[in-house]
Amino acid sequence: MNIEKEPFESAKKPLILVTNDDGITSLGIRTLVELMQTLGEVVVVAPNSPQSGMGHAITIGEPLRLYSTELFADVDEYECSGTPADCVKLAKHYVLKDRAPDLVVSGINHGSNSSISVLYSGTMSAAIEAAIEGIPAIGFSLCDYREKATFDHVKEFVVSITKAALENGIPKGVALNVNLPAESESPIQGVKVCRQANAKWQEKFDYRKDPYGRGYLWMAGDFVNFDADKEDTDEWALSQNYISVVPCQYDLTAYTAFESMAAWNLNPVEMVK
């Protein structure tokens, strides 16, 4: 794919904030920066070390460090000691100050963030933090955990999905969770907008001993997909070599529970009398 810089088809060049959770030196963010440079002006604020599995954690008990870097060409870039969510907050309120990003893109993550993983994902937490701040956002993840994963087969899709989001707009308060199949002998079948699969990790903890004989626990487990037979989920789309796009929101209210809870007596007895 030709990724030479081209002017975006708009009178105004969009400002795109790039972040991630694998750290500013990862291959995934380098790939994402190069692709976003074909669409607009890029600013990078990313963690200075891997932050996978941090979820929506923020730093409140220690100082945040922010340093400018020179890892990319023609980019205003910073590394941050905090979490992915910290990076978005710092970018909006300190780095960019009075400039509002047109889009926040997070990734490209080394590893899947489909189904329940969205809750633990630093990649998606950065995107959701942007949505909380009223900024359109996309989290990109490649279903390949290798440090030297191959991104060439999905570059064109990353650009087309981002361009569509810029041109059409993402609904307010929504972040797109985009998962990309790993490279295989089969070509990508296309893109499917779908729902998050009802699945979870069934954890188990192995008791082990380190070389000094001290005990420790190592979390392991199996992935259980309760929607394995459903063809409208992200897990099904990825299993068929489609790219999955799940619109996510930060409102966790279970609206369907209101009716069933209407008859509950939640007040102390003395208040009911």
C-alpha positions in Angstrom: 0.0 0.0 0.0 1.3 3.5 -0.8 1.4 5.5 2.4 2.9 8.7 1.0 1.3 11.8 2.5 -1.7 13.1 0.6 -3.9 16.0 1.5 -7.2 15.0 3.2 -10.2 15.7 1.1 -11.3 18.6 3.2 -10.7 22.3 3.4 -9.4 21.8 6.9 -6.7 19.3 7.6 -7.9 17.2 10.6 -5.9 17.1 13.8 -5.4 13.5 14.9 -4.2 12.5 18.3 -2.4 9.1 18.4 -1.9 7.0 21.6 -1.6 3.4 22.6 -1.0 1.0 25.5 2.0 -0.9 24.2 4.3 2.1 24.6 5.6 4.8 22.3 8.3 2.5 20.8 6.0 -0.3 19.7 5.7 -1.3 16.0 2.0 -0.9 16.2 2.0 2.8 17.1 4.7 3.5 14.5 2.5 1.9 11.8 -0.5 3.9 13.0 1.3 7.2 13.0 2.5 6.6 9.4 -1.0 5.8 8.3 -2.6 8.8 10.1 -0.1 11.1 8.5 -1.7 10.4 5.2 -5.0 11.8 6.5 -4.1 14.8 8.7 -1.8 16.5 11.2 -0.7 14.1 13.8 0.2 14.6 17.5 1.4 11.7 19.6 1.1 11.3 23.4 1.8 7.7 24.4 3.1 5.8 27.4 6.8 5.5 27.9 6.4 1.8 28.8 3.9 -1.0 28.1 0.6 -0.5 29.8 -1.4 -3.5 28.6 -4.3 -4.6 30.8 -4.3 -1.3 32.7 -8.0 -0.7 31.7 -9.2 2.8 32.5 -6.7 3.4 35.4 -5.4 7.0 36.0 -2.5 8.2 37.9 -3.4 10.0 41.1 -0.8 9.1 43.7 2.4 10.1 42.0 3.6 12.8 39.5 3.1 12.5 35.8 6.2 12.9 33.6 5.9 14.2 30.1 8.8 14.5 27.7 9.1 15.4 24.0 10.6 12.7 21.8 12.0 12.3 18.3 10.9 8.9 17.2 8.7 9.9 14.3 9.1 12.2 11.3 7.2 15.5 11.1 5.2 14.8 14.3 4.7 16.7 17.5 5.3 13.8 19.9 5.5 13.1 23.7 6.1 10.2 26.0 4.2 10.0 29.3 4.9 8.1 32.5 1.2 7.5 33.0 -1.6 5.2 31.6 -3.3 5.4 28.3 -6.2 7.3 29.8 -3.7 9.7 31.4 -2.2 10.3 27.9 -5.5 11.4 26.5 -6.2 13.7 29.4 -2.8 15.3 29.2 -3.1 15.7 25.5 -6.4 17.4 25.6 -5.9 19.7 28.6 -2.1 20.4 28.5 -0.4 19.5 25.2 -3.1 20.7 22.8 -4.6 23.3 25.2 -7.0 25.3 23.1 -6.8 22.9 20.1 -9.5 20.2 19.9 -8.5 17.0 18.1 -10.9 15.9 15.3 -10.2 12.3 16.2 -8.3 10.2 18.7 -6.9 6.9 17.4 -5.4 4.3 19.8 -3.2 1.4 18.9 -2.4 -0.5 16.8 -2.5 -2.9 19.7 -0.4 -6.1 19.6 -3.2 -8.5 20.5 -7.0 -8.8 20.3 -9.4 -6.6 22.3 -12.6 -8.3 21.2 -15.4 -9.3 23.5 -14.8 -9.0 27.3 -11.2 -7.8 26.7 -12.5 -4.3 26.0 -13.0 -3.9 29.8 -9.3 -4.6 30.5 -7.8 -3.0 27.5 -5.6 0.1 27.8 -6.0 0.6 24.1 -9.8 0.9 24.3 -9.7 2.8 27.6 -7.7 5.6 25.8 -10.4 5.7 23.1 -13.2 5.7 25.6 -11.5 8.4 27.6 -11.6 10.5 24.4 -15.3 9.7 24.0 -15.9 10.9 27.6 -14.1 14.2 26.6 -16.5 14.5 23.6 -13.8 13.6 21.0 -14.5 10.9 18.3 -12.3 7.9 18.9 -11.2 4.6 17.4 -9.2 1.8 19.1 -7.3 -0.5 16.6 -6.1 -3.9 17.7 -4.4 -6.7 15.7 -5.1 -10.3 16.7 -1.4 -11.0 16.8 0.6 -10.7 20.1 4.0 -10.9 18.5 6.3 -7.9 19.1 7.2 -8.0 15.4 3.7 -8.6 14.1 2.9 -7.9 10.5 0.5 -5.0 9.7 0.8 -4.7 6.0 -2.3 -6.7 5.2 -4.6 -4.4 7.3 -3.1 -0.9 6.5 -5.6 -0.1 3.8 -8.5 -1.0 6.1 -7.2 1.1 8.9 -7.0 4.1 6.6 -10.5 3.5 5.1 -12.1 3.0 8.5 -10.5 6.2 9.8 -11.4 8.2 6.8 -15.0 7.0 7.0 -15.1 8.1 10.6 -13.7 11.6 9.8 -16.1 12.1 6.9 -19.3 10.7 8.5 -18.7 11.4 12.2 -18.9 9.0 15.1 -21.9 9.4 17.4 -21.3 11.5 20.5 -20.0 9.5 23.4 -19.1 6.5 21.2 -15.7 4.9 20.6 -15.2 2.3 17.9 -13.5 -1.0 18.9 -11.8 -2.2 15.7 -10.2 -5.7 15.8 -8.1 -6.8 12.8 -7.4 -10.5 12.0 -3.7 -11.6 12.0 -2.1 -12.2 8.7 -2.9 -15.6 7.3 -3.1 -17.4 3.9 -6.7 -16.2 3.6 -7.4 -12.6 2.6 -9.4 -10.3 4.7 -13.1 -10.9 3.9 -14.2 -7.3 4.6 -15.5 -5.2 7.6 -18.5 -6.0 9.8 -20.1 -3.7 12.3 -21.2 -6.1 15.0 -21.9 -6.4 18.7 -19.5 -7.5 21.5 -19.7 -11.3 22.0 -21.0 -12.6 25.4 -17.8 -14.3 26.4 -15.4 -14.3 29.3 -12.1 -15.7 30.6 -12.5 -18.6 33.0 -9.5 -17.9 35.2 -7.4 -20.3 37.2 -4.3 -19.5 39.2 -1.3 -21.8 39.1 0.9 -21.9 42.3 4.5 -21.9 41.3 7.9 -21.3 42.9 10.6 -18.9 41.8 14.3 -20.0 41.6 14.7 -19.0 45.3 11.9 -21.3 46.4 9.4 -18.5 47.1 5.8 -19.2 46.1 3.9 -17.0 43.7 0.6 -17.2 41.7 0.4 -17.1 37.9 -3.0 -16.3 36.3 -4.0 -18.6 33.4 -7.4 -19.7 32.1 -9.6 -20.6 29.1 -11.7 -18.3 26.9 -15.4 -19.3 27.0 -17.7 -17.9 24.3 -21.3 -18.2 25.2 -22.3 -16.7 21.7 -20.3 -19.2 19.7 -23.2 -20.0 17.5 -24.2 -16.3 16.9 -23.2 -14.7 13.6 -23.6 -11.0 14.7 -20.7 -10.8 17.1 -17.1 -9.7 17.0 -15.8 -13.1 17.8 -17.7 -14.7 14.9 -16.5 -12.0 12.5 -12.9 -12.5 13.4 -13.2 -16.3 13.2 -14.4 -15.8 9.6 -11.4 -13.4 8.8 -13.5 -10.2 8.9 -12.5 -7.0 10.6 -14.9 -6.4 13.5 -16.1 -2.9 14.4 -18.0 -2.6 17.7 -19.5 0.8 18.7 -18.8 1.2 22.5 -20.0 3.6 25.1 -19.0 4.5 28.6 -22.5 4.5 30.1 -22.6 1.1 31.9 -26.2 1.5 33.1 -28.2 -1.8 32.7 -31.4 -0.2 31.6 -33.1 -3.5 31.2 -32.8 -4.1 35.0 -35.1 -1.1 35.9 -38.3 -3.0 35.4 -37.2 -6.1 37.3 -35.9 -4.0 40.3 -39.1 -1.8 40.5 -40.6 -4.1 43.1 -37.5 -4.3 45.4 -37.9 -2.8 48.8 -34.5 -1.1 49.2 -35.4 1.3 52.1 -35.0 0.4 55.8 -38.2 -0.8 57.5 -38.6 2.4 59.5 -38.6 4.5 56.3 -41.3 2.3 54.8 -43.8 2.8 57.7 
